[in-house]
Amino acid sequence: MEAFTLFDQFPEPARSQLVAAFDEGRTRPEWCFAGGGARLAYWAPFAGSEPLITWQFDPGPDPVVAAGLLRDSLRAMGLTKVIHDISLKPGLTPAVDRAVEHEALTLAGFAMEVERLMLEWAAGTGVPADPGRLTYRPARRMDFAEVIDLLVRVSDGSLDYDTQVEVATMGAEHEARWMYDDLVSRKAKPDWFVIGYLGDSPVGLVAPDDHSIAYIGVVPEHRGRGYVNDLLARGTATLAEAGLQRIVAATDVANVPTAQAFLRAGYSEVGRLFRYYWRAS
């Protein structure tokens, strides 16, 4: 396709990643921008959703030029909210260790609002033991309204920053429907995304995909009893049994209960993710 020449603005492996994302319906050539030594693309979390994330952002040597490209691209895209993530090894900070990128984002009106732990489980660590308290039902085989209701309940009192923002601005049901679409669009076997039950009472859910624990949560009435450990053991075992040698996950630094659950399950901190937000005024 002639339009793919826009992807040629990006060196390998970025170009191949963009082509693969295009094939999955998650980016388009017209979502790519370049100028003055800077370049970036926009990416949608799943096919059919609007672009939400700046992706493959290379600011080049000049933060002022990169900020101008960001502002021009945001105007051209007509978006209302955009996220940009900077991933770093523990102990590093964007203002020092990615100074040009950090300054460009700040000049363009982005603000760093949340810091997340990047976690990893490696084969050989040992799969966390499942206490056996819960039974599981694949979410895709359940009534859609039941799963949405559960996601709404999980969002109540959530310590996850993105969930808090979406519930406050768009409402809990909108956030739940978006989350459902995201989770069922991921690369995963149909029975990996499960709801955990204590008898007939839904406790929470865990949704692994082809490389990560994409989402995990417990409903308010069952919190404080360690069920996140059960759900995480199930999700980790699911991917370990599928042959994954490495499983990644992330949670907000402020979400101490979930972070501690991952560490207890044998995950280790491998970095920090600094999440920047831009919102239309």
Secondary structure by P-SEA (a helix, b strand, c coil): cccccccccccaaaaaaaaaaaaacccccccccccccccbbbbbccccccccccccccccccaaaaaaaaaaaaaaacccbbbbbbbbcccccccccaaaaaaaaaaacccccbbbbbbbbccccccccccccbbbbccccccaaaaaaaaaaaacccccaaaaaaaacccaaaaaaaaaaaaaacccccccbbbbbcccccccccccccccccccccccccccccaaaaaaaaaaaaaaaacccbbbbcccccaaaaaaaaaaacccccbbbbbbbbbcc
